[in-house]
Amino acid sequence: MNRKNHLSRRSFTKSLALAPIGLAAASAELGRAAAMPAQAPGSQAPKTPPAQNHRWSAQEAEPFAEPLTFAREKMRPRLQSFALDEVTLEPGPLQKTRDWNRGFIVRIPNDRLLHNFRVNAGLPSSATPLGGWEAPSCELRGHFVGHTMSACGLFYGATHDAEVKAKGDGLVAGIAECQAKLNDNGYVSAFPAEFFGRLDRGEKVWAPFYTLHKIMAGLLDMNTLAGNQQALDVLVKLSGWVDAWTADKTEEHMQQILNTEYGGMNEVLYNLAAVTGNDHWATVGDRFTKKIFFTPLALRRDELKGLHMNTHVPQVIGAARRYELSSDYRFGDVSRFFFETVSQARTYATGGASNDEHWLVQPDHLGIEIHMSPNHQECCCAYNMMKLTRHLYGWNGDERLMAYYERNLLNHRLGTIQPESGHTIYFLSLAPAAWKSPCTEDDSFWCCTGTGVEEYSKLNNTIYYHDDDSLYVNLYFSSQVNWRARGVRLRQTTSFPETDRTMLTVESSPAQPWTLRLRIPAWTTAENTVMLNGKPLEVAGTPGSYLTLTRTWKAGDRVELTMPMRITAEPLSDDPTQQAFLYGPLVLAGQFPKQDLPEDLQHDHGPKIAKALPVDVPRLVAKGADPGEWIKPVPGQSLTFRTVGQAQEVTFKPLNQSWQRFAVYWTVA
């Protein structure tokens, strides 16, 4: 969330020269088939245009020059995700994380969440106001209520948890009461409609459409995932207000309005069109097409330097949704190239991107950007990039997209929620001797607190995908999938990533053959093995592809997959002396004592390292080309490693387990 006008910020440096980095898992050819050739760990995907991208001619230099016209012509994705309640989490890191998140959600009383809505509507409220970005003086107030409705909808959709549904239903009812009391053509929010008057006049205001998007998306999620019909009624009325407010704006004036952060207003309106079958809402969504941003992306130009990352990723998610509903290739081109350039040229080893919430440099210059501030990788950005990845993956089943998703999930998302409390952080810093700064119980409510409660309510939604005949196993976490349409039930049992093995057991199956497709991650080796009912298959899976098993399955069939993990180094390509180390897909972090950090430094947006006691983060000396020769497992300690032969030895643990001070990138001689 862009805070530059409301909180103290570092000033940006002048433009700098650059060079390439990329996440090995990132896809450069997003139109290709699912089975991809193996790539060496740390290598980059070839930078060639996606095969299905439209090739623009010189006469088409302005793909969005003309006014947009929406026509529904749904594209057919290659793969589909399962309904949330078709995948059940079993004990393991995902279930544990989800439960921490549930505790945080249900602890926040609804009367406190609704306080600002009621005050704005002129209704009585005796609740103690929340603090932080939900304080009565904050212009973003109300955004977290929208996130909470989404989280309740997602959680109920996955688990049918009645208590969580009741919480979401209570928020919907409270907002409906405020909407009726305001009686303002459907408007409802926690702040007065005059905020939009300021936006219209070009006056300073903190992103009112951003907040409205969160409320609208929360209402839609409560309707589609929790069956709340009142939520759809409130949403349609509120969307009518948005329609009326935007309808009389000239194209030029609306484009000026879109320079103020507006979240995913385009996406939620396209989603409303899909749910209701009323294409007028998609026409309203088209008014939120920021053409100055989309045009260079459609032309395969990276002009992201200086832009606020989390302002723009939701807009691209909206473009992806527009493409799915209309088959308009312009929006598909925008989505593919945006993902390609961010994931290849602007992404750290963890899967995250940006610094100080912005892209501060030209593409391929992370060796410069990483030193510009300690505020790397806003968590909202990782959340939204993962949402975008799911759209793209459904279009083509490219394994590298799932590798990118896995990298973010394991290292960024599972590493930014505090155990037990469920509190989440804002920036995941890569600065030497950084630490994680979780939010407080009732006095933060940052944008990343909001995307966090959503993220950790839907951790089951990407483990499996399917097409008409195949079940894709993408991620290795203990879970069950119930493919109702085919009568297939499959259970996965694993302690990954504590171990490199997983077992898939068929619990029910039709008498007809179907295909099981196992993702063989690029981070494993050619020594991976697959056993079927205790007997090894003759061939190993190719790392970076899917292994296909087609047969008439029967209950009790077992598939056991072993994916050897090893230590690898991933340098920044424009500065190879700066290296991160991974064990399989896990980014490792050097461990340092947290010391006595003052309380205010432990709950800020990011680590203010200059104000903390200094920590000596040593340089490392490579003792051979293979880092596994000098970074060794610690006997008897799971996922713990220690250097050998260094002037100052360092202990490594996975970044997602690091809650002391830590270092991810190292100067390596």
Buried (B, 14 or more C-beta within 10 A) or exposed (E): BBBBEBEEBBEBEEEEEBBBBBBBBBBBBBBBBBBBEBBEBBEBBEEEBBEBBBEBEEEEEEBBEEEBEBEEEEEEBBBBBBBBBBBBBBEBBBBBBBEBBBEBBBEBBBEBBBBBBBBBBEBEBEBEBBBBBBBBEBBBBBBBBBBBBBBBBBBBBBBEBEEBBBBBBBBBBBBBBBBEBBEEEBBBBBBBBEBBEBBBEEEEBBBBBBBBBBBBBBBBBBBBBBBBEBBBBBBBBBBBBBBEBBEEBEEEEBBBBBEBBBBBBBBBBBBBBBBBEEBBBBBBBBBBBBBEBBBBBBBBEBBBBEBBBBBBBBBBBBBBBBBBBBBBBBBBBBBBBBBBBBBBBBBBBBBBBBBBBBBBBBBBBBBBBBBBBBBBBBBBBBBBBBBBBBBBBBBBBBBBBBBBBBBBBBBBBBBBBBEEBBBBBBBBBBBBBBBBBBBBBBEBBBBBBBBBBBBBBBBBBBBBBBBEEBBBBBBBBBBBBBBEEBEBBBBBBBBBBEBBBBBBBBBBBEEEEBBBBBBBBBBBBEEBBBBBEEEEEEEBBBBBBBBEBEEEBEEEBBBBBBBBBBBBBBBBBBBEEBBBBBBBBBBBBBBBEBEEBEEEBBBBBBBBBEEBEEBEBBEBEEBEEEBBEBBEBEEEEEBBBBBEEBEEEBBBBBBBBBBBBBBBBBEBE
